[in-house]
């Protein structure tokens, strides 16, 4: 659940917007004159959100708002607990908060981590 929230914050911030689609070709052919591969039937295995997609047009264009789970569910309880801990952390005095450096690139784990933290702070500031 935490990873999903992190990914949602990155997508909403525009830091990650690429798609990688994994599939197996069931029926397809290569046109002899154009050498263009046409897929008529595929088995989709997975769709992942990535920083750098292979195809430039494979992008996330919108984020749909999910409906909240039932208040009685275990997932809802865990999510609510996480939200409360994030809210309490946001209420800390300013002297305990350290400014983070601005990231010029999302390449590398550290750049994505810093971008994620900035996106989460921006999202929490907007929720107040």
N, C-alpha and C positions, 0 to 999 in steps of 0.2 A: 504494500500500500504506500509506503514511503517513497519507493522508486517511482511509482506512478505519479505521485504528487510532484516529485522533482522533475520528471519528464514534462508534465503539464506546465509547470512554471517555465521551463526552458522553451517550450513550443509557444506559449503565450507571449514570452519576451522576444520571440523571433530569433533566439540563439540557435535553435535546431529546427530545421524544417524539411529535411530530405527524407525520401522514402526508399526503402530497399524491399523489393518484392521477390520472394523465393517461390519458385514454381517448377513443375516438371511438365514438359511438353507431352501431351497425349496424342495430338494430331496437328501436324503442321507441315509446311513445305517451303522450299526456297524457290522463288520465281527464277527460271533460268535466264531470262533477258535482263532483269534488273538486279539480280542477286539479293533481293529483299526477302527476308524470312517472314512468312505469314503464319501466325498461330491461330488455329481454328478451335482447339480445345486444350486446356491446361488444367493441371491439378495444383491449386494454390497451397503452398506449404506454410508460408508465414509472411507477414508484413512487418517491417521494423522501421522505426524512426531513426534516421542517421544524420550526421553532420554533413557529409559529402556524398550525395547520391551519384550513382553511375550515370543516370540520365538526367540532364538538366531540368527537364519538365516534371520530374517525379518529386513533387513538393506538397507539403501540407498547406492548404489554403484557408482553412477555417477550423476552429475548435468548437465542438458541440458541448454544451453544458450537460453533464450527467445528472440524472435524477438521484437525490439522496436515498441511500438504502433505508430500509425499515429501522426505526429506532430500537427495535428489539434484537437486531442482528449483532453477532460478535464483531463483524467488520465495522459496523457503525460505531460500536463502543470503542474499538481501537482507534478509529479515525477521530472520534471526538476527544479522546485522551490526548492524541497527538496534537490536535488543534489547540487544546487548552495549554499544553506545554509550550507551543509556539507563541501563543498570546502572552503567557507569563514571561517568556524570554524577551518579547518585544517591549514589555513594560519596565525593563531594567533601566536604571539611571543612565544617562548619556555618558557619564564618565567611565562606565564599564564597557561601553561599546567602542570598538576600534574601527577607524575608517579602512576600507579595503582598496587596494590599487585598482585602477581601471584596466581592463583587459583589452589589449589591442588585437588579439587573435584567439580563436577558440581551438587552435591546434594544441594538442597535448592535454593530458588529464588535468593539470593544474589550471590551465586557462578555462576549461569547461567547469571546473569546481568553483572558481571565483565567479564566473558568469552565473552559475546556478545560485550562489549565495546572494548575488546582487538582485537577481530576478525574484528570489523569495522575499528579500527585504522590500522590494518595490511592491510586490503583491500584498504583503502585510501592511504596508503604509497606505495603500489604496483601499484596504478593507476597513480602515478606521473611520 
